[in-house]
Each structure stands twice: as structure tokens, then as C-alpha cells.
Amino acid sequence: MRALVLDESGLGLDERRHEPVVGDLPPGEVLIRPTRMGVCSTDLELCKGYMAYEGVLGHEFVGVVEAVCKDVDKAWVGRRVVGEINCVCGQCDMCKGGLKEHCRDRTVLGIMGRDGCFAERFVLPAVNLHAVPDNVDDDRAVFVEPLAAALQVVRQLTIEGRPYVTVLGDGRLGLLCAQVLSTLNATVRCVGKHEAKLGLCEKWGIKHRLLEDVGLRQDQDIVVDCTGSASGLTTAMAMLRPRGTLVRKTTVAPGQMGEGFDLSPIVINELNVIGSRCGPFAEAVDWLSREAVDVVSLISKRMKLGDGPGVLEQAGKPGVIKVLLQP
Amino acid sequence: MRALVLDESGLGLDERRHEPVVGDLPPGEVLIRPTRMGVCSTDLELCKGYMAYEGVLGHEFVGVVEAVCKDVDKAWVGRRVVGEINCVCGQCDMCKGGLKEHCRDRTVLGIMGRDGCFAERFVLPAVNLHAVPDNVDDDRAVFVEPLAAALQVVRQLTIEGRPYVTVLGDGRLGLLCAQVLSTLNATVRCVGKHEAKLGLCEKWGIKHRLLEDVGLRQDQDIVVDCTGSASGLTTAMAMLRPRGTLVRKTTVAPGQMGEGFDLSPIVINELNVIGSRCGPFAEAVDWLSREAVDVVSLISKRMKLGDGPGVLEQAGKPGVIKVLLQP
């Protein structure tokens, strides 16, 4: 089958990747044929060496279950699904303590120890699946994973007294976070570098500013770093008031912090930094089903698996928000 | 007068530093003759270029008020005092919001915009002073500032369900934090690099381990980074369980993070990082008065102002805990 594969030599299109065999599905797992896939900043960072991952790339998808291992409910076959990306053991202290996303023995779809979804077929445990309602089409459903990640920010924050919130970054995740946070009792603005992307905030009625026009005045109560770049942390620290909260969504490959990088504002201003990763899929499906968020406007470009590494190149271009892939 | 002064050329002993003049005391301020002074890691970092500070060094002291500005209560004259190091405006949003340590227009004794206490005389606002009870001698009282910083950690944490707490670093601040935290309903250990320093924990009945003997197993609920070194953050992240809390006391001069420095564990493990700086002086005085903490054992060496830059050299040596200065 066709697949986008990352190995020592970089990202390449493998036209003859070994296809998962129905008879050999691991216990509890299912075979999925993806119909839409999304490219994420994490994919770009993996290509730069983040996590030292090798294998099929990709973790955002909507698809159809084609087959299931014999221990899995056959009702899944033929259903349209999205899937959580952390594949967990169910036995460790994290799993038993309700933090299965942090399972100590996990594999992660297209990120750690498990082939991803940028392929004609891939496998995932049935417990990871969420059925997609009929009123959420593929173009929307493929946003469940990043929307869940945006919703996670809300779960980790306490919003009281109408705080000033800056979403830093006008990319894929930033524009989702801005939409989600703007439903709260907070004064939310999105700050980015791209007038065209910020134009979407205008359409949604969300405050927005170009980074170059914003003073770094230590006056924000909360800053969510969705920049996906090493400099985002320094900017966020400069925007936060003392005792403010920095939600960090950005992961970058090691060694990008630069020479004069300075973390002392965290101590001097007694900042609270909260790392934030994967979020609640069921909630994200619900938001899409209620049309509580606009994801279709985020689609910049549609490409095909066969376009190979060019897909990642496109997703990395300044003007581009979301690149969707079809098989 | 004699003073230890940091300028472009480094730290030096100035034998003829201009002495503060009683008649010229700024409104609200008092003249203090320090009787004991303590050397802190921040002093060492300032000498490396942290904060770009120039002036008399030093912010830990106990001393006697020699004179007061005419608008200050004369009852202070002759009293033995310690003093908070942040000199604040009282007018800005931080001061009015109860966060005066974060005053936007502050100066900080021996750290930012105000000559410090490593001198024969120095000045400080009267509102910063705390009288020292007779049962707390000078050797103990000089520890009020660092003890308050240790107590601040407790203020910023929620301790529930007997968490596993590691105090990382067996230096001045680490040994104070270990003592303070061990009074809580938590399993506390101090992890450091120096057998002799950790021996104090043995004496106090506090668990302790050499760093080289400790597995970095992501199993601690809380880690307090008191290492004062750039590598402390990386070690702390490797010790914390997912969703654990890292209290950061360490400030280092910019650019020491090293090439492969990687902050991604904060996001991947959804860590909570809390910056922690100055703490409650009144509480620290009370702890010393109740003899709830052993500070005298921390004194490694007594030196004099006249020993000049050698004082900082001594304080920076591996085996040394606290260096006290006398005029």
C-alpha cells in the first residue's frame, strides 16, 4: 500500500509499504481505512527529529473500520470513526489512576512505537474509537483530535473574574483554542503573525492583533502558547502578569531554544506553566455535532497521499492553516 | 565605608564607598548597620551576569537601625531588624492587588536598582522591616530571608494524599526547603550531590539520597528545584510523574541551558511548573523563634567584608553550605 514514512533518510512516499493483514490483527485492534487525514505541527516537528520517531507518520484522521480482530465487537465494521491516539496498557499506575493518556507503556499513533494514519490502511485498538455522528462530515470529523487538544486547555484552567487571555499563535491549534476559549467568561484575543489567518478571528467576532503591534506589557492573566515555535515561550513570558498562567501546547525538537534563552521570568514573576497535550474526544465530537466551532474555514489545501513529502512542505508554509489529505 | 561592589569589571572590595548620609535618607527609609550577612546563590548568579546588576551586592542580613528619615517612627532606632528585599511603590496594580513583591516599579536590595547589604551601612524602607525577637540571635536571624523563600513553596502547593516530594539540591535553600516540607503530610526526600551536606538530613531524620543513586523514574508527585544550576530543570522533569508539579526556585544567568536542552516533557507529561521567589518574613521569624527549623548547622564559614571577592568564591565551593559575613 501507499504510505508516508519517516525514517533515517527523512520523509518519503513508500508505494509498497506492507499492508496490515486482517488475519494478523493484534487482540483488541481494528483495521481502518482513513478517508481524510490532517497534518499537524507535531508531524513537522517529528520530521525535524523530535521524539526520534520512525514509521508511518500521521495521527489525525476520520475513516471507516474495515475489519476487527476476532475478540472485538463486529458492530464496528463499516462504521465511520475517529480515534484517540494513545494506545495504552490498562495496567500501570497511570492507567489505573485515570490518566491513561499518560500510560507508561503506551504507543502513540504515528508518534511513538506505532505506525500512523498517513497510509491506505492502519490499525488501532477498538477502545480508542469514537463513532462519528452522521451530521458531522469527514471534513469536520478530521478535526476531532486537534479540537480535543484545544478543549483540554479549558479543562486545565480555572476561569474566574473575566481574565485577560491571549492565544499566542494563529495556526491550526491557535485558531481552535481562540474559538473554544472565547465561549468562556474571559476577554480573549488571538495574537499572531499572519494578517490573513487572523482575518478568520474577525469573521468569528474574536479580538485579534498582529504580534508586531502588541506591547509585551506583562498584563495578561493567561497566555496559551500555540505558536509551535521555540520563541513562543519567551514571548508568552513577556506578556504575562506576575503570577499569571502560561498554558504550553508547543513542543519543539530539542536544541532550538537559542543561546540567550532565559527561563528566569518563571521564577521572578512566579508564573504558573501548565503543559497541555491530548484532550477529550467525546466532547470534541459533541462540539462539532452542535456546530459550536468553525473548522471548515481552517482548511487551506487538499492533497493526496501520493503527493508525498510535498504534503508536509505545504503544511509548513507561512500562509497555510490546515492541509487535509485523502488517500 | 567598606562594601562589596559588583560592576562591569566584576566583584571587588571598595574601601571608600560613599556612605549613606543620615540627613539625606529618602522619605520612609532607614539607615541600617548590618551585623551578619548571608551569601546566596542569587549573589553568585549576579556575578555571572544575571539581571545585569551593578552596585553593592547582598540581600540577606540582620542588623541594627541607626537612623531614620524624619517621617519614620523613631522607635525603630536601635532595634535589631531583618528586612524584606522588595522596595515597592504601593500604587501600581500589583501593589494594590496584594502582590507587592511583584510591584512593577520595585527596586530590590542588592539585586535591582538598589545598593545591597554587603557594606558597613545601607538603607531600606521602614515598611520592609521586621523586628527580631530577643530569643533569635544574629546567627539565626540572618536566615529569615532564605527561610521565607522556603516557606513560600508551601504556600504555593496543595499537599493532599501524602504525596512523594523530592527536594532537588542539597545547598542552602534545598536544606531549608527539606526541613520545611518534612513538617507536612508528605513523603519528603532530599536529593543532592554531596554526602556531607546530605548528612544534615540524616541528623534531622529526613530521607536523603545521592543523585547518582536515584533512578529517574517519573514517580515523584512534586519536585522542588533548589539546585541553582541549569541542569536541575532537566533532572526534575525526569523525576516527575505525568501531571506532577515542579516548583522552580532556581534562577540562572541566561544562556546556560545547553544545546540539547528540551522542554517538551512539560507538554508531553502535562507537568505543572510553578515559579517561586520571595516568601513571608513574619512567618519565617516565627519559625526561628519557635526553633522549628535548624539553621545553625548550615553555617559553613564565617568571613569578613574585608575578605572581598574571596567571600563569593568560598560560597561557590562544592562542600560549602552557608557563608556568613560580618562587617
Interface residues (C-beta under 8 A of the other chain):
Chain A: Y50 D93 M94 L99 H102 R104 Q156 Q218 L233 R241 P242 R243 R248 K249 T250 T251 V252 P254 G255 M257 E259 G260 F261 D262 L263 S264 P265 I266 V267 I268 N269 E270 L271 N272 V273 I274 G275 S276 R277
Chain B: Y50 D93 M94 L99 H102 R104 Q156 Q218 L233 R241 P242 R243 R248 K249 T250 T251 V252 P254 G255 M257 E259 G260 F261 D262 L263 S264 P265 I266 V267 I268 N269 E270 L271 N272 V273 I274 G275 S276 R277
